[in-house]
Amino acid sequence: MKAYKNTSGNSDVKAYQIYKDAIKVQFNDGSIYLYSYEKNGEPTVEIMKALATSQQGLGTYISLKAKKETAEKLDGNGTRN
């Protein structure tokens, strides 16, 4: 996974990994979630990819638009349970 710079100093996001149809996000508490076209919709995932790449706004977007509850929680190794 790629480290998230957290330029504001307030982000809950620690790292991310971009896939063709999904994005995996690791939070500071160690939890890892997979946001996918299937579960979250293509527009949401594409916005998240852009925010991750720009290194700003991803944590805010997740808290406001793409809640953890709408994603698939992965195990501590980042794989499906």
Biopython code that builds the backbone (N, CA, C, O; Angstrom):
import numpy as np
from Bio.PDB.StructureBuilder import StructureBuilder

atoms = [
    (1, "MET", "N", (0.841, -1.182, 0.000)),
    (1, "MET", "CA", (0.000, 0.000, 0.000)),
    (1, "MET", "C", (0.884, 1.242, 0.000)),
    (1, "MET", "O", (2.024, 1.212, 0.462)),
    (2, "LYS", "N", (0.346, 2.311, -0.516)),
    (2, "LYS", "CA", (1.073, 3.575, -0.601)),
    (2, "LYS", "C", (0.673, 4.478, 0.570)),
    (2, "LYS", "O", (-0.512, 4.629, 0.868)),
    (3, "ALA", "N", (1.650, 5.064, 1.216)),
    (3, "ALA", "CA", (1.374, 5.960, 2.347)),
    (3, "ALA", "C", (0.602, 7.189, 1.877)),
    (3, "ALA", "O", (0.878, 7.751, 0.817)),
    (4, "TYR", "N", (-0.367, 7.588, 2.688)),
    (4, "TYR", "CA", (-1.135, 8.802, 2.432)),
    (4, "TYR", "C", (-0.470, 9.930, 3.201)),
    (4, "TYR", "O", (-0.247, 9.810, 4.406)),
    (5, "LYS", "N", (-0.153, 11.021, 2.524)),
    (5, "LYS", "CA", (0.647, 12.098, 3.125)),
    (5, "LYS", "C", (-0.034, 12.843, 4.258)),
    (5, "LYS", "O", (0.654, 13.378, 5.127)),
    (6, "ASN", "N", (-1.347, 12.900, 4.283)),
    (6, "ASN", "CA", (-2.064, 13.586, 5.357)),
    (6, "ASN", "C", (-1.572, 15.028, 5.512)),
    (6, "ASN", "O", (-1.131, 15.433, 6.587)),
    (7, "THR", "N", (-1.656, 15.783, 4.434)),
    (7, "THR", "CA", (-1.143, 17.155, 4.423)),
    (7, "THR", "C", (-1.820, 18.070, 5.439)),
    (7, "THR", "O", (-1.209, 19.028, 5.912)),
    (8, "SER", "N", (-3.083, 17.781, 5.781)),
    (8, "SER", "CA", (-3.783, 18.624, 6.753)),
    (8, "SER", "C", (-3.420, 18.259, 8.185)),
    (8, "SER", "O", (-3.591, 19.063, 9.101)),
    (9, "GLY", "N", (-2.916, 17.038, 8.373)),
    (9, "GLY", "CA", (-2.599, 16.571, 9.717)),
    (9, "GLY", "C", (-3.795, 16.032, 10.464)),
    (9, "GLY", "O", (-3.662, 15.602, 11.610)),
    (10, "ASN", "N", (-4.971, 16.045, 9.840)),
    (10, "ASN", "CA", (-6.205, 15.616, 10.507)),
    (10, "ASN", "C", (-6.817, 14.351, 9.925)),
    (10, "ASN", "O", (-7.858, 13.905, 10.408)),
    (11, "SER", "N", (-6.214, 13.763, 8.915)),
    (11, "SER", "CA", (-6.826, 12.639, 8.221)),
    (11, "SER", "C", (-6.746, 11.347, 9.026)),
    (11, "SER", "O", (-5.766, 11.086, 9.724)),
    (12, "ASP", "N", (-7.801, 10.551, 8.911)),
    (12, "ASP", "CA", (-7.823, 9.218, 9.501)),
    (12, "ASP", "C", (-7.195, 8.192, 8.562)),
    (12, "ASP", "O", (-7.022, 7.033, 8.941)),
    (13, "VAL", "N", (-6.852, 8.604, 7.341)),
    (13, "VAL", "CA", (-6.297, 7.698, 6.338)),
    (13, "VAL", "C", (-4.785, 7.576, 6.509)),
    (13, "VAL", "O", (-4.074, 8.576, 6.613)),
    (14, "LYS", "N", (-4.313, 6.338, 6.536)),
    (14, "LYS", "CA", (-2.881, 6.066, 6.665)),
    (14, "LYS", "C", (-2.257, 5.667, 5.328)),
    (14, "LYS", "O", (-1.158, 6.111, 4.995)),
    (15, "ALA", "N", (-2.964, 4.825, 4.559)),
    (15, "ALA", "CA", (-2.423, 4.324, 3.299)),
    (15, "ALA", "C", (-3.563, 3.905, 2.382)),
    (15, "ALA", "O", (-4.712, 3.783, 2.808)),
    (16, "TYR", "N", (-3.222, 3.686, 1.112)),
    (16, "TYR", "CA", (-4.224, 3.268, 0.131)),
    (16, "TYR", "C", (-3.569, 2.447, -0.971)),
    (16, "TYR", "O", (-2.355, 2.498, -1.169)),
    (17, "GLN", "N", (-4.393, 1.697, -1.678)),
    (17, "GLN", "CA", (-3.954, 0.941, -2.844)),
    (17, "GLN", "C", (-5.047, 1.056, -3.889)),
    (17, "GLN", "O", (-6.207, 0.750, -3.611)),
    (18, "ILE", "N", (-4.694, 1.491, -5.078)),
    (18, "ILE", "CA", (-5.658, 1.682, -6.153)),
    (18, "ILE", "C", (-5.671, 0.457, -7.061)),
    (18, "ILE", "O", (-4.623, -0.070, -7.435)),
    (19, "TYR", "N", (-6.877, 0.017, -7.404)),
    (19, "TYR", "CA", (-7.105, -1.078, -8.344)),
    (19, "TYR", "C", (-7.970, -0.555, -9.480)),
    (19, "TYR", "O", (-8.489, 0.559, -9.401)),
    (20, "LYS", "N", (-8.130, -1.336, -10.522)),
    (20, "LYS", "CA", (-8.919, -0.916, -11.678)),
    (20, "LYS", "C", (-10.341, -0.523, -11.274)),
    (20, "LYS", "O", (-10.857, 0.503, -11.717)),
    (21, "ASP", "N", (-10.968, -1.343, -10.434)),
    (21, "ASP", "CA", (-12.369, -1.107, -10.080)),
    (21, "ASP", "C", (-12.599, -0.958, -8.579)),
    (21, "ASP", "O", (-13.703, -1.185, -8.084)),
    (22, "ALA", "N", (-11.537, -0.570, -7.858)),
    (22, "ALA", "CA", (-11.658, -0.453, -6.399)),
    (22, "ALA", "C", (-10.499, 0.354, -5.822)),
    (22, "ALA", "O", (-9.525, 0.666, -6.507)),
    (23, "ILE", "N", (-10.639, 0.679, -4.539)),
    (23, "ILE", "CA", (-9.554, 1.293, -3.782)),
    (23, "ILE", "C", (-9.588, 0.699, -2.379)),
    (23, "ILE", "O", (-10.644, 0.611, -1.753)),
    (24, "LYS", "N", (-8.435, 0.301, -1.906)),
    (24, "LYS", "CA", (-8.287, -0.234, -0.555)),
    (24, "LYS", "C", (-7.717, 0.892, 0.299)),
    (24, "LYS", "O", (-6.743, 1.536, -0.089)),
    (25, "VAL", "N", (-8.319, 1.128, 1.453)),
    (25, "VAL", "CA", (-7.900, 2.219, 2.332)),
    (25, "VAL", "C", (-7.596, 1.679, 3.716)),
    (25, "VAL", "O", (-8.409, 0.968, 4.308)),
    (26, "GLN", "N", (-6.419, 2.019, 4.230)),
    (26, "GLN", "CA", (-6.060, 1.677, 5.605)),
    (26, "GLN", "C", (-6.166, 2.944, 6.442)),
    (26, "GLN", "O", (-5.680, 4.008, 6.060)),
    (27, "PHE", "N", (-6.817, 2.798, 7.598)),
    (27, "PHE", "CA", (-7.006, 3.924, 8.498)),
    (27, "PHE", "C", (-5.981, 3.874, 9.623)),
    (27, "PHE", "O", (-5.341, 2.845, 9.841)),
    (28, "ASN", "N", (-5.829, 4.967, 10.326)),
    (28, "ASN", "CA", (-4.837, 5.058, 11.403)),
    (28, "ASN", "C", (-5.051, 4.025, 12.505)),
    (28, "ASN", "O", (-4.100, 3.653, 13.192)),
    (29, "ASP", "N", (-6.281, 3.559, 12.682)),
    (29, "ASP", "CA", (-6.556, 2.546, 13.708)),
    (29, "ASP", "C", (-6.182, 1.135, 13.245)),
    (29, "ASP", "O", (-6.377, 0.167, 13.979)),
    (30, "GLY", "N", (-5.647, 1.023, 12.031)),
    (30, "GLY", "CA", (-5.220, -0.259, 11.484)),
    (30, "GLY", "C", (-6.272, -0.965, 10.653)),
    (30, "GLY", "O", (-5.956, -1.934, 9.963)),
    (31, "SER", "N", (-7.510, -0.511, 10.700)),
    (31, "SER", "CA", (-8.561, -1.148, 9.913)),
    (31, "SER", "C", (-8.342, -0.873, 8.426)),
    (31, "SER", "O", (-7.819, 0.172, 8.038)),
    (32, "ILE", "N", (-8.757, -1.842, 7.605)),
    (32, "ILE", "CA", (-8.596, -1.749, 6.159)),
    (32, "ILE", "C", (-9.948, -2.033, 5.514)),
    (32, "ILE", "O", (-10.619, -3.009, 5.850)),
    (33, "TYR", "N", (-10.334, -1.165, 4.584)),
    (33, "TYR", "CA", (-11.608, -1.308, 3.893)),
    (33, "TYR", "C", (-11.393, -1.269, 2.394)),
    (33, "TYR", "O", (-10.518, -0.565, 1.889)),
    (34, "LEU", "N", (-12.216, -2.047, 1.689)),
    (34, "LEU", "CA", (-12.191, -2.064, 0.233)),
    (34, "LEU", "C", (-13.451, -1.378, -0.279)),
    (34, "LEU", "O", (-14.562, -1.822, 0.011)),
    (35, "TYR", "N", (-13.286, -0.320, -1.022)),
    (35, "TYR", "CA", (-14.383, 0.399, -1.664)),
    (35, "TYR", "C", (-14.359, -0.005, -3.134)),
    (35, "TYR", "O", (-13.361, 0.221, -3.819)),
    (36, "SER", "N", (-15.438, -0.594, -3.624)),
    (36, "SER", "CA", (-15.445, -1.149, -4.973)),
    (36, "SER", "C", (-16.601, -0.591, -5.803)),
    (36, "SER", "O", (-17.580, -0.062, -5.277)),
    (37, "TYR", "N", (-16.444, -0.731, -7.126)),
    (37, "TYR", "CA", (-17.532, -0.351, -8.022)),
    (37, "TYR", "C", (-18.800, -1.094, -7.621)),
    (37, "TYR", "O", (-19.886, -0.515, -7.597)),
    (38, "GLU", "N", (-18.657, -2.380, -7.306)),
    (38, "GLU", "CA", (-19.801, -3.225, -6.988)),
    (38, "GLU", "C", (-20.557, -2.735, -5.761)),
    (38, "GLU", "O", (-21.785, -2.647, -5.784)),
    (39, "LYS", "N", (-19.835, -2.413, -4.689)),
    (39, "LYS", "CA", (-20.491, -2.020, -3.435)),
    (39, "LYS", "C", (-20.755, -0.531, -3.320)),
    (39, "LYS", "O", (-21.752, -0.123, -2.723)),
    (40, "ASN", "N", (-19.875, 0.287, -3.884)),
    (40, "ASN", "CA", (-19.957, 1.730, -3.675)),
    (40, "ASN", "C", (-20.290, 2.534, -4.921)),
    (40, "ASN", "O", (-20.631, 3.713, -4.829)),
    (41, "GLY", "N", (-20.194, 1.913, -6.069)),
    (41, "GLY", "CA", (-20.478, 2.596, -7.323)),
    (41, "GLY", "C", (-19.224, 3.202, -7.942)),
    (41, "GLY", "O", (-18.338, 3.692, -7.242)),
    (42, "GLU", "N", (-19.173, 3.159, -9.253)),
    (42, "GLU", "CA", (-18.011, 3.662, -9.985)),
    (42, "GLU", "C", (-17.714, 5.134, -9.707)),
    (42, "GLU", "O", (-16.552, 5.476, -9.486)),
    (43, "PRO", "N", (-18.720, 6.026, -9.708)),
    (43, "PRO", "CA", (-18.407, 7.450, -9.474)),
    (43, "PRO", "C", (-17.735, 7.685, -8.122)),
    (43, "PRO", "O", (-16.773, 8.448, -8.035)),
    (44, "THR", "N", (-18.229, 7.041, -7.076)),
    (44, "THR", "CA", (-17.650, 7.207, -5.738)),
    (44, "THR", "C", (-16.214, 6.728, -5.704)),
    (44, "THR", "O", (-15.343, 7.418, -5.175)),
    (45, "VAL", "N", (-15.957, 5.561, -6.257)),
    (45, "VAL", "CA", (-14.609, 4.999, -6.244)),
    (45, "VAL", "C", (-13.650, 5.854, -7.070)),
    (45, "VAL", "O", (-12.505, 6.058, -6.668)),
    (46, "GLU", "N", (-14.097, 6.349, -8.201)),
    (46, "GLU", "CA", (-13.234, 7.181, -9.039)),
    (46, "GLU", "C", (-12.882, 8.499, -8.340)),
    (46, "GLU", "O", (-11.757, 8.982, -8.464)),
    (47, "ILE", "N", (-13.820, 9.071, -7.619)),
    (47, "ILE", "CA", (-13.523, 10.280, -6.837)),
    (47, "ILE", "C", (-12.503, 9.951, -5.758)),
    (47, "ILE", "O", (-11.564, 10.717, -5.537)),
    (48, "MET", "N", (-12.678, 8.827, -5.090)),
    (48, "MET", "CA", (-11.743, 8.428, -4.040)),
    (48, "MET", "C", (-10.337, 8.205, -4.607)),
    (48, "MET", "O", (-9.349, 8.585, -3.978)),
    (49, "LYS", "N", (-10.247, 7.603, -5.772)),
    (49, "LYS", "CA", (-8.939, 7.389, -6.415)),
    (49, "LYS", "C", (-8.256, 8.730, -6.698)),
    (49, "LYS", "O", (-7.062, 8.894, -6.448)),
    (50, "ALA", "N", (-9.023, 9.674, -7.216)),
    (50, "ALA", "CA", (-8.465, 10.992, -7.527)),
    (50, "ALA", "C", (-7.995, 11.704, -6.260)),
    (50, "ALA", "O", (-6.928, 12.318, -6.256)),
    (51, "LEU", "N", (-8.771, 11.626, -5.199)),
    (51, "LEU", "CA", (-8.394, 12.256, -3.937)),
    (51, "LEU", "C", (-7.150, 11.601, -3.345)),
    (51, "LEU", "O", (-6.274, 12.290, -2.822)),
    (52, "ALA", "N", (-7.071, 10.283, -3.424)),
    (52, "ALA", "CA", (-5.893, 9.575, -2.916)),
    (52, "ALA", "C", (-4.646, 9.983, -3.703)),
    (52, "ALA", "O", (-3.591, 10.236, -3.122)),
    (53, "THR", "N", (-4.775, 10.043, -5.006)),
    (53, "THR", "CA", (-3.648, 10.415, -5.858)),
    (53, "THR", "C", (-3.185, 11.841, -5.586)),
    (53, "THR", "O", (-1.988, 12.129, -5.620)),
    (54, "SER", "N", (-4.138, 12.731, -5.316)),
    (54, "SER", "CA", (-3.779, 14.128, -5.041)),
    (54, "SER", "C", (-3.327, 14.330, -3.597)),
    (54, "SER", "O", (-2.860, 15.408, -3.231)),
    (55, "GLN", "N", (-3.468, 13.288, -2.783)),
    (55, "GLN", "CA", (-3.019, 13.303, -1.391)),
    (55, "GLN", "C", (-3.765, 14.320, -0.526)),
    (55, "GLN", "O", (-3.205, 14.854, 0.432)),
    (56, "GLN", "N", (-5.014, 14.582, -0.862)),
    (56, "GLN", "CA", (-5.799, 15.491, -0.021)),
    (56, "GLN", "C", (-7.288, 15.233, -0.162)),
    (56, "GLN", "O", (-7.789, 15.008, -1.264)),
    (57, "GLY", "N", (-7.986, 15.266, 0.955)),
    (57, "GLY", "CA", (-9.433, 15.182, 0.959)),
    (57, "GLY", "C", (-10.040, 13.792, 1.048)),
    (57, "GLY", "O", (-11.262, 13.667, 1.138)),
    (58, "LEU", "N", (-9.226, 12.746, 1.026)),
    (58, "LEU", "CA", (-9.776, 11.392, 1.022)),
    (58, "LEU", "C", (-10.505, 11.064, 2.324)),
    (58, "LEU", "O", (-11.618, 10.541, 2.287)),
    (59, "GLY", "N", (-9.910, 11.356, 3.448)),
    (59, "GLY", "CA", (-10.551, 11.075, 4.732)),
    (59, "GLY", "C", (-11.858, 11.822, 4.904)),
    (59, "GLY", "O", (-12.840, 11.261, 5.389)),
    (60, "THR", "N", (-11.874, 13.077, 4.511)),
    (60, "THR", "CA", (-13.088, 13.885, 4.595)),
    (60, "THR", "C", (-14.171, 13.320, 3.691)),
    (60, "THR", "O", (-15.329, 13.217, 4.094)),
    (61, "TYR", "N", (-13.801, 12.956, 2.474)),
    (61, "TYR", "CA", (-14.770, 12.398, 1.536)),
    (61, "TYR", "C", (-15.373, 11.108, 2.091)),
    (61, "TYR", "O", (-16.584, 10.902, 2.015)),
    (62, "ILE", "N", (-14.536, 10.251, 2.641)),
    (62, "ILE", "CA", (-15.032, 8.997, 3.202)),
    (62, "ILE", "C", (-16.004, 9.274, 4.351)),
    (62, "ILE", "O", (-17.065, 8.655, 4.427)),
    (63, "SER", "N", (-15.655, 10.182, 5.227)),
    (63, "SER", "CA", (-16.523, 10.452, 6.375)),
    (63, "SER", "C", (-17.846, 11.084, 5.959)),
    (63, "SER", "O", (-18.858, 10.897, 6.635)),
    (64, "LEU", "N", (-17.850, 11.825, 4.862)),
    (64, "LEU", "CA", (-19.071, 12.500, 4.429)),
    (64, "LEU", "C", (-19.889, 11.710, 3.414)),
    (64, "LEU", "O", (-21.118, 11.751, 3.447)),
    (65, "LYS", "N", (-19.219, 10.993, 2.512)),
    (65, "LYS", "CA", (-19.919, 10.377, 1.383)),
    (65, "LYS", "C", (-19.799, 8.859, 1.297)),
    (65, "LYS", "O", (-20.751, 8.192, 0.892)),
    (66, "ALA", "N", (-18.664, 8.310, 1.666)),
    (66, "ALA", "CA", (-18.413, 6.880, 1.452)),
    (66, "ALA", "C", (-18.096, 6.210, 2.777)),
    (66, "ALA", "O", (-16.977, 5.745, 2.992)),
    (67, "LYS", "N", (-19.051, 6.163, 3.638)),
    (67, "LYS", "CA", (-18.877, 5.633, 4.990)),
    (67, "LYS", "C", (-18.275, 4.230, 4.979)),
    (67, "LYS", "O", (-18.443, 3.474, 4.021)),
    (68, "LYS", "N", (-17.578, 3.901, 6.049)),
    (68, "LYS", "CA", (-16.983, 2.570, 6.182)),
    (68, "LYS", "C", (-18.047, 1.479, 6.086)),
    (68, "LYS", "O", (-17.767, 0.379, 5.610)),
    (69, "GLU", "N", (-19.253, 1.776, 6.533)),
    (69, "GLU", "CA", (-20.319, 0.785, 6.534)),
    (69, "GLU", "C", (-20.687, 0.325, 5.127)),
    (69, "GLU", "O", (-21.241, -0.762, 4.958)),
    (70, "THR", "N", (-20.387, 1.134, 4.124)),
    (70, "THR", "CA", (-20.727, 0.778, 2.747)),
    (70, "THR", "C", (-19.594, 0.041, 2.052)),
    (70, "THR", "O", (-19.710, -0.297, 0.874)),
    (71, "ALA", "N", (-18.503, -0.212, 2.760)),
    (71, "ALA", "CA", (-17.352, -0.885, 2.177)),
    (71, "ALA", "C", (-17.183, -2.263, 2.787)),
    (71, "ALA", "O", (-17.837, -2.612, 3.769)),
    (72, "GLU", "N", (-16.301, -3.031, 2.190)),
    (72, "GLU", "CA", (-15.994, -4.354, 2.712)),
    (72, "GLU", "C", (-14.799, -4.259, 3.646)),
    (72, "GLU", "O", (-13.716, -3.845, 3.234)),
    (73, "LYS", "N", (-14.993, -4.643, 4.907)),
    (73, "LYS", "CA", (-13.897, -4.615, 5.868)),
    (73, "LYS", "C", (-13.013, -5.835, 5.631)),
    (73, "LYS", "O", (-13.500, -6.961, 5.530)),
    (74, "LEU", "N", (-11.714, -5.594, 5.544)),
    (74, "LEU", "CA", (-10.752, -6.659, 5.301)),
    (74, "LEU", "C", (-10.043, -7.024, 6.592)),
    (74, "LEU", "O", (-10.112, -6.284, 7.573)),
    (75, "ASP", "N", (-9.362, -8.162, 6.596)),
    (75, "ASP", "CA", (-8.625, -8.557, 7.802)),
    (75, "ASP", "C", (-7.343, -7.728, 7.920)),
    (75, "ASP", "O", (-7.055, -6.908, 7.049)),
    (76, "GLY", "N", (-6.590, -7.934, 8.970)),
    (76, "GLY", "CA", (-5.393, -7.152, 9.237)),
    (76, "GLY", "C", (-4.319, -7.244, 8.175)),
    (76, "GLY", "O", (-3.422, -6.403, 8.119)),
    (77, "ASN", "N", (-4.405, -8.273, 7.324)),
    (77, "ASN", "CA", (-3.450, -8.423, 6.225)),
    (77, "ASN", "C", (-3.960, -7.784, 4.942)),
    (77, "ASN", "O", (-3.285, -7.806, 3.913)),
    (78, "GLY", "N", (-5.157, -7.215, 5.014)),
    (78, "GLY", "CA", (-5.730, -6.563, 3.825)),
    (78, "GLY", "C", (-6.387, -7.523, 2.864)),
    (78, "GLY", "O", (-6.577, -7.191, 1.694)),
    (79, "THR", "N", (-6.745, -8.732, 3.340)),
    (79, "THR", "CA", (-7.402, -9.706, 2.490)),
    (79, "THR", "C", (-8.825, -9.933, 2.982)),
    (79, "THR", "O", (-9.172, -9.617, 4.120)),
    (80, "ARG", "N", (-9.630, -10.486, 2.095)),
    (80, "ARG", "CA", (-11.029, -10.749, 2.448)),
    (80, "ARG", "C", (-11.125, -11.813, 3.510)),
    (80, "ARG", "O", (-10.365, -12.782, 3.510)),
    (81, "ASN", "N", (-12.071, -11.626, 4.423)),
    (81, "ASN", "CA", (-12.299, -12.609, 5.494)),
    (81, "ASN", "C", (-12.988, -13.843, 4.961)),
    (81, "ASN", "O", (-13.259, -14.775, 5.719)),
]
sb = StructureBuilder()
sb.init_structure("model")
sb.init_model(0)
sb.init_chain("A")
sb.init_seg("    ")
for serial, (resi, resn, name, xyz) in enumerate(atoms, 1):
    if name == "N":
        sb.init_residue(resn, " ", resi, " ")
    sb.init_atom(name, np.array(xyz, "f"), 0.0, 1.0, " ", f" {name:<3s}", serial, name[0])
structure = sb.get_structure()
